[in-house]
Amino acid sequence: MLASRVVLLVVTAWVGSLWTVGYLVAPTLFATLADRALAGTIAGRLFRVEAWLTLACGLVLLGMFLLSGAVEEVRRRRQLVAIVVAMLACTAIGFFALQPFMADLRASAGPGRVMDADARARFGLLHGVASALYLIQSLLGVVLLLRVRLR
């Protein structure tokens, strides 16, 4: 019973942080701060923390599902593991693969300078793909939250 409660707590914290950072804090930064570059820098740091939190929560959940017996039914355990792995893949692709390219594009413009049209277009494309992955991860989080239940 304790293991299933820990799973529920970790899933709730993980999914809640995804929604809070991605859909409340980041948009509020851009709506509040006049300096979009500063808003982007702060949002980027928050997404970095979120990415590491995702890795921690995902690994804890995988350990709980596979090692502790927190989920006894094999079919349900496989489904939960698949959801967590998919969520981790979204972070791996979005933050650890796409974000460095986005950071390079921003850095290439230099401090206080504007990106050229080609760099802006590439940044926009990468940002769109990263945002789509974040949305997919957030929706998978809803599914995970609905499928986890106390014994």
N, C-alpha and C positions, 0 to 999 in steps of 0.2 A: 504494500500500500504506500509506503514511504517513497519507493522508487517512482511510482506513477505520479505522485504529487510533485516530486522534483522535476519530472518530465514536463508536467503541466506548467510549473513555474518557469522553467527555462523557455518553453515555447512561447508563453505569454510575454515574457520579457523581451525575447528576440523579435517576435512579430510586432509587439508594441513599439519597440525602438525603431523598427523599419518604417512603420507608419508615421511615427512622430517626426523623425528626421526628414524623411522624404516628402511628406505631404503636409506638414505643419511648419517645421522650423525653416527648411530651405526656402519655400515660397515666401515666408514672412521676411526672411533676410532680403530677398530681392525686392519685395514690396516696400520695405522700410528704409533701406540704405540707399542713398543717392548714388554712391559709388558702386557700380555693378561689379567692378574688378574686386573690390573688397568683399562684397557679398559672395562672389564666386570663390574667393580664397577661404572665407570662413566656412561656406558650404562644403568645399572640398575637404577641409580638415574634419568636419563632422562626418562626412561620408567615409573618410579614412578610419575614424574611430568605429563607425558602423560596420565597415568591412572586417575589422579585427574582431569586433563583437560577434559578427556572423560566424567567423571561423571558430571562435570559442564555443558559442552555443551549438553550432552544428556538430562539432566534434564531441561535445558532452552528450548530445542527444544520440549520436551514432553509438557512442560507448554504452549509453543507457539501454538503447534498443538491442544491441548485439551482445553485450556482456552481462548486464545485470538482470535480465529477465523482466524488465519493466513492462514489456508487452509479451504475453504468453502465446497468443494466437499467431502462428507462423505467417499466414497470409497477410494479416494486418501489420505485422512487424515489417514484412517486405515492402508493403505500401508506404509505411512511414519512413523507412530507410530511403526508398526511392525519392520521396518528396524532399527529404533533407539533402540528399545528394544533388538533386536538381537545384535546390536553393543555393547550395554551396557553389555549384557550377555557374549560376548567374553572377555571383559575387566574383568568382575567379575570372570570368570573362570580362565583366563590366568594370571592376575596379582594378584588378591586377593586370589585365591585358589592354583594355581600351584607355583607361585613365592615364597611363604614362604617355601615350600618344597625344592625348588632349593637353597634358601638362607641357609637352614639348612644343606644341603649337602655340600655346600661350606664352611660353618663355621665348620663343623665336621672335615674337613681336618686340620684346624688350619692355622694360618698365616704363609705364606712361605712354606707350605707343599702341597704336591700333593694328590689329592683324590685317593683312591684305585680303582681298576678296577670295582668293583660292584657299588660304589658310582658314578663313571664316567658314567657307563652305565645308571643308574637311572637318573642322571642329564641330559644326552643326550636325553633320552626318554621324560622327562618333558620339556626340552627346545624345542624339536621337536613339541610337542603338543602345547606349548605356541606360537611357531612361526606359526604353522598352523592356530591357532585362530587369530593371528594378521593379517595374510594374508586374512582370511575370513572377518575380520572386515574392512580391507582396501578395499576389493572388494565391501563390502556392502556400504562403504563410497562413492565409485564411483556411485553406483546405487542411493544412496540418493542424491548426488550432481546432477545427471542427472534428477531426478524426481522433485526436488524443482524448482519452477519457479516463476517468478514475476507475479503478477496479472496485 
